Amino acid sequence: MPISVGDECPDFHLPDDRGQSVSLADVKGRPFVLYFYPKDDTSGCTREAIDFSGLAEDFAAAGTTVFGVSPDPVEKHERFRDKHDLSVRLLSDEDKALLEAFGVWVEKSMYGRKYMGVERTTALIGSDGKVARIWPKVKVPGHAAEVLEAARQLATKA
């Protein structure tokens, strides 16, 4: 069953694009964003990462950290980050534990072929560690700005 607003953020412990470990314990106590995306260096995923990176200072001003999460390995995240000069941290969930916990590792279909993949989804986690907002089946254009606005609203409530 997918995560809903008000649910506790599942515990996680994942390597980022620099090989440093990030866990829920590291970020709990302040708001953060987990945006789940299918694959490094595809057109939609690249646009989304660039959009979030472009707003990184605004997210920081709102006291919110942004993490991109995909099943790609750390080395692929490193190349993706460097190629597009990304500033958001990319978390590698190769065993898909966090993806599955959020219910975003799903069966997809393309040209009649079924396969497992990430359903583009974003979650805003409050400083209490609970899901404050969730965006399922994300369409990339304008999405990062919409998440930023929600993060700003969350910051004013705190």
N, C-alpha and C positions, 0 to 999 in steps of 0.2 A: 504494500500500500504506500503510495507516495506521501512525502512529507507535506504537512499543511501549516498554515499560519497558526502560530501559538505553540507548535511542537518545539521540543528541545532540538537544537542542532546535534546531529549524531557526532559522536567522538570520531576524530580522525587524526592520523599521523602520516603525512605524505611528504615526499621530497619535492623541492621546488626546482626551478630552472637552473639554479646554481648548485644543486645537490644538498642544500640545507634543509633540514627537517622542519616542518610546520605542523603544529598540532592545535586542536581546539583549545587546550590549556594555554597555548602561547597567545592566542588572540581573544579569548573570552574576557569580558570586562569592557570591551569597546566594540562598536558596530563594525561589521565586515560584510563584504559581498562575495558570494561564490557564484561565478557564472560558469555553467557547464556547457562545454562545446564539443562537437564531434572530433575534429582533427586539425592539427597544426597545418598551416600553409594551404588551406583551401580558401576559396574566395570569401565565403560568408564568415568563416572563423577568423580570417585575417582582418577583414573589415571590423569585426566586433572587437578584436584585440587592439587594433589601432584606435578605435573610438574610445574604449576604456582608458587606454594609455594617454590619449589626448586630454582626458579629463582627470588624470591622476592627481594633479595639484588641487583641483576643486574637491575631489573626494577626500583628500588629506585635510583640506580646510574644514570639511564637514566631519572630521574625526573618524573617517571610514576607510578601511583598507580593502583593496580589491584583489581577489584571486581568481584566475582562470583555472578551470579544472577539466582535464581530458585524460583519456587512457594512454596517451602518447608517453614514451619514455623520456627521462630527463634530458638525454642527449638531443633528442628531436626538439624539445622545448628550448634548449640552448640555441640551436640553429635558428629556430623560428623567432626567438627574442632578438637575436643579433641581426638577422636579415631585415626585420621590420622596425628595429630600434624601439622595442616595446619596453614600457616601464612597469606594467603590472606583473606581479609574480604569477608564474604558471606552475600549478601543482600537477604532479604526475600520479595518476590513480590507475596504475597498470593492472592491479588485481580487481579493480572496479568496486571496491568495498563502499566508498563514499557515493559513487554513482548509483549503485544499487540501493543504498540506504535512502537516497533522495528519490528513488523511483524513476531515474532518468536513463537507466540502461534498459532499453526497450527493443522489442522487435520492430523493425522498420521494413519498408518495402520500396524497391525502386525497379521500375520496368518489369514488374511481376516477380522479382527475386526478393525473397525474404532474408533478412540478416539482422544481427544485433548491432545496435549503435546507440549513441547518445542523442537524446531528445534535447535540443537547445533550450535550456531553462536557467533562470537566475533566481537566487535567493538572497534576500537582505536579512542578515542576522543582527538582532539588537544586542546591546551591551549585556543584557540578561541571559544571552545564549539561546534565545528563542527566535524562531522564524517570525520576522515582522511583516515580511511581504514576499510573495513568490510570483514569478512570471513564467508560466509554462508556454511551451511551443513559441519561443521568442522569434520575432522578425527583427533582423538586425538594424535597419535604418531607424535612427532616433532612439534606440533602446538604451544606450549608455546614458544619454541625457535624462531619460525618464527615471532610470535607477538613481542617478545623482539627485534628482529632485526629491525622490522618496527618502534618500539618505539625509538630505538637508532637513526634511520634515521630521524625520526620526530624531535628529540632533536637537531640534528646537523643543521636542517633547521631553528630552532627557533632563 
